[in-house]
Amino acid sequence: MVIVDNENDRKTIKEGMEILEELKIPFDIRIISGMENLDLVDELIDFSERKEIDVIIVFNRISTHLPGIFASKTIIPVIGVVLPNKNIQTVDSLFSIIQMPEGIPVACMSYGKAGIKNAALFAAEIISRKEPNLKEKLKQIKNNFI
């Protein structure tokens, strides 16, 4: 499950989603604005748990609290990625993910383009624990970055 906080971010996260596609990892992209009713978060978590989704990636530009909200409501691993935003300082956005309270873990990736790709790779690593066929292809892709 991949979450973005606005439609335009589909283009921004494209390179990370290409990694998941190359690995043949299926995913849905859902758009949730942090200003909307958070009942949608509960619905997506319920859906994710019923479908046994292995990981949730939350890309946020404006709704910096979304990774934490997802993580507080499920035991599915949550990866948070801050996207560039000219209106909010990057460090403030990062702090919203890395300063999670005890008991609500969120994996925080690097900022921007590197974080987008690393989130896809980290999600693939989590999934590869249950999918042995994925491991070799994932190793090849990671070696391309070295």
C-alpha positions in Angstrom: 0.0 0.0 0.0 1.4 3.4 -1.0 -0.1 6.6 0.4 0.5 10.1 -1.0 -1.2 13.3 0.2 -2.1 14.8 -3.2 -2.6 13.7 -6.8 0.5 15.5 -8.1 2.8 13.3 -6.0 2.1 10.3 -8.2 4.6 11.8 -10.6 7.1 12.6 -7.8 7.2 9.0 -6.5 7.4 7.5 -10.0 11.0 6.2 -9.8 10.3 4.4 -6.5 7.2 2.8 -8.0 9.2 1.7 -11.0 11.4 -0.3 -8.6 8.4 -2.1 -7.2 7.1 -2.8 -10.7 10.5 -4.2 -11.8 10.4 -6.5 -8.8 6.8 -7.4 -9.7 5.5 -6.3 -6.3 1.9 -5.3 -6.6 0.8 -2.0 -5.0 -2.1 0.4 -4.8 -1.6 4.1 -4.6 -4.1 5.9 -2.4 -4.4 9.7 -1.9 -5.2 10.9 1.6 -5.1 14.6 2.5 -4.3 15.1 6.1 -7.1 17.6 6.2 -9.7 15.1 5.4 -11.7 12.9 7.8 -9.3 10.4 9.2 -11.9 7.6 8.9 -10.4 6.9 5.5 -7.1 5.9 7.4 -9.1 3.4 9.4 -10.7 2.0 6.3 -7.3 1.6 4.5 -5.8 0.0 7.6 -8.7 -2.4 7.8 -8.3 -3.2 4.1 -4.6 -3.7 4.4 -4.9 -6.0 7.3 -7.6 -8.1 5.6 -5.5 -8.4 2.4 -2.4 -9.2 4.5 -0.4 -6.3 3.0 3.2 -6.5 4.2 4.1 -2.8 4.4 2.7 0.7 4.0 4.7 3.5 2.5 3.5 7.0 3.3 5.0 9.8 1.2 4.2 13.1 2.7 4.7 16.6 1.5 2.0 18.5 3.4 0.4 15.9 5.8 3.6 15.3 7.8 1.6 13.5 10.5 0.2 10.7 8.3 3.0 8.1 8.8 2.6 8.4 12.5 -1.2 8.1 12.3 -0.9 4.9 10.2 1.7 3.5 12.5 -0.4 4.2 15.6 -3.3 2.2 14.2 -1.6 -1.0 12.9 1.2 -3.5 13.3 1.9 -3.4 9.6 5.4 -1.8 9.2 5.1 1.8 8.1 7.7 3.6 6.1 7.6 7.4 6.1 9.2 9.6 3.3 9.3 13.4 3.3 8.9 14.9 -0.1 10.3 18.3 -1.0 8.0 21.2 0.0 8.8 24.8 -0.5 6.2 25.9 2.2 7.4 23.7 5.1 11.0 23.4 6.2 12.4 19.9 5.5 13.8 19.5 9.0 10.3 20.1 10.5 8.8 17.5 8.3 11.6 15.0 9.2 11.0 15.6 12.9 7.4 14.7 12.5 8.5 11.2 11.5 11.7 10.6 13.6 10.3 11.9 16.8 7.6 9.3 17.2 6.6 8.4 20.7 7.6 5.1 22.2 5.5 2.2 20.9 4.7 3.8 17.5 7.6 3.0 15.2 7.9 4.5 11.8 10.8 3.7 9.5 12.1 7.1 8.2 13.8 7.2 4.8 16.1 9.9 3.5 14.6 13.0 2.1 13.4 13.5 -1.5 14.4 11.3 -4.5 16.8 9.1 -2.5 14.1 8.5 0.1 11.6 7.6 -2.6 13.9 4.9 -4.0 15.0 3.7 -0.6 11.4 3.3 0.6 10.7 1.0 -2.4 13.9 -1.0 -1.7 13.2 -1.2 2.0 9.6 -2.3 1.4 11.0 -5.0 -1.0 13.4 -6.1 1.7 10.5 -6.6 4.1 8.5 -8.5 1.6 11.5 -10.6 0.5 11.5 -12.2 3.9 8.4 -14.2 2.9 9.1 -14.3 -0.9 12.4 -16.0 -1.5 12.1 -15.6 -5.3 12.4 -11.8 -4.8 15.8 -11.9 -3.0 18.1 -12.4 -6.0 16.4 -9.7 -8.2 16.4 -7.3 -5.2 20.2 -7.9 -4.7 20.8 -7.1 -8.4 18.8 -3.9 -8.2 20.6 -2.8 -5.0 24.0 -3.5 -6.6 23.0 -1.1 -9.4 23.1 1.7 -6.9 26.6 0.9 -5.6 
